[in-house]
């Protein structure tokens, strides 16, 4: 800043010279008019009205003037800065309006086009399979039966001919409810639904019972502690293994197309005789067994896929439900729904069923056969 100017001479404070001030204003107005965007105008504002701008520096020089000269100089600088600020405001309004108009044109939405207001969801693959399987049996005259998920020990084990020392009752297999002494557990199969039905309804009985079951299993790619089963029960006069085989063949064709089933002898406490039912591989139809150069991922080139268990209802089960075994007989079967979905859709990981990602459901339903 210049020293005190006791004898005012405009030449000594050239920044306050009227011609010099008008020149600075003219430069500012020209720069303002030349700005084509609000971003450019912001740079102009800093250059011509900021703390280091010529007019701002000239304003600082007013303090170097004698008292009688400060008024005129202050009025001159104030007027100059006011004209520049007015020009800036007017130009900013013009440019902002132009940019808004351009943005509205560029981002215009055609409201006549069809839109999806909300993302589309997807039915869970397990629900879809349960409904399809239910439709198959309902079309054959069967009924859908349901029961509680928390069961008493008698319904879950005793009535199904599982002895008190059976390993399935152990804590490492069954989820018992506190206190354990009450004999309440989360059902380990949907078989208790069959017991409820036989106790409440006189044969003939034809039911399927899809639903959740609970086991003390690890949570990994091939096991879940909560999964789904579908079980069937048919009790009437003269029921044989031939009826069971025909029913499962019809069920398999409805679910997987033109495939066959086979029985392998097995043991279950609640059926006698019992069998494991295998499903012919619906991908390679057994061809990969004799063609090792083209292995099948679905059946691992074995030609068959283990599907579930079945057999003639053990007379002890019927007797426990008050059914006359001299007059009636029946068959029962059961298979896992989760694994069936994996077979049908080549799902790589069972954990996807419970993680709630709609993309998982869409991918499986899109590839369902």
Secondary structure, DSSP 8 states (H G I E B T S, - for coil): -----SS--GGGGGGG-HHHHHHHHHHHHHHHHH--SHHHHHHHHHHHHSTTSHHHHHHHHGGGS-HHHHHHHHHHHHHHHHHHHHHHHHHHHHHHHHHHHHHHHHT---TTS---SS------HHHHHHHHHHHHHHHTT-EE----SEEEHHHHTGGGT--TT-GGGSTTT--B-SSGGG-EEE-SSSHHHHHHHHHHS-S-EEEEEEEEEE-----SSS--SEEEEEEEEEEETT--HHHHHHHHHHHHHHHHSS--EEEEEEEETTEEEEEEEEEE-TTTTTGGGG-TTS--TTTTTSSEEEEEEEEEE-HHHHHHTT--TTT-EEEEEEEEHHHHHHHHHT-S-GGGGTS--HHHHHHHHHT--
